[in-house]
Amino acid sequence: MSLADFCLGIQPVGEIDPVYLKIIAGSFLGELRIKSVILPCLDPPEYAFDKRRIQYNAGTMINQLEQMKFKECNKVIALVDADLFIPVFSFVLGEARIGGTSALVSFYRLQKNPGRAAKVALHEFGHLMNLDHCRHSCVMKFSKNIEQLDSIPAIYCNYCLDHIRYMISATIG
């Protein structure tokens, strides 16, 4: 088996510009040489809306995604144009559980910039592949805001890239 046997699902949630979907799919092909498929759109996540915070709970959304079955997809990155939070942060640009099956990327605070969304998607994918935050100049470096996100590259360092390739091989092997 090879990296070409791994499939990443790109899951739009609500209305997402199709150009953004293609850019994000292309970022995975370019950086990791893995194929991705754009999945049919899901309804907006009203089940995760927190009236008190006027935001969407990222953990609730990930729980829902991880209960779903995505044919032929080893991992799924869901894209949403909603303001996300987790209880310990006032907002998040993306969220994933280390070693999980599904991650979220929010366009809400990215100022309609697909390059930023691609960085967040690559970062969250790293978490799905068991990576923690990196200290090097790498897309896995922690960013808590747009300024920090803009300061990191849209590529993995050699260590993180080797780790992801190993994990992909273990997933399909």
Buried (B, 14 or more C-beta within 10 A) or exposed (E): EEBEBBBBBBBBBBEBBEEBBBBBBEBBEEBBEBBBBBBEBBEBBEEBBEEEEEBBBBBBBBBBBEEBEBEEBBBBBBBBBBBBBBEEEEBBBBBBBEEBBBBBBBBBBBEEBBEBBBBBBBBBBBBBBBBEEBEEEBBBBEBEEBEEBEEBEBBBBEBBBEBBBEBBBEBBE
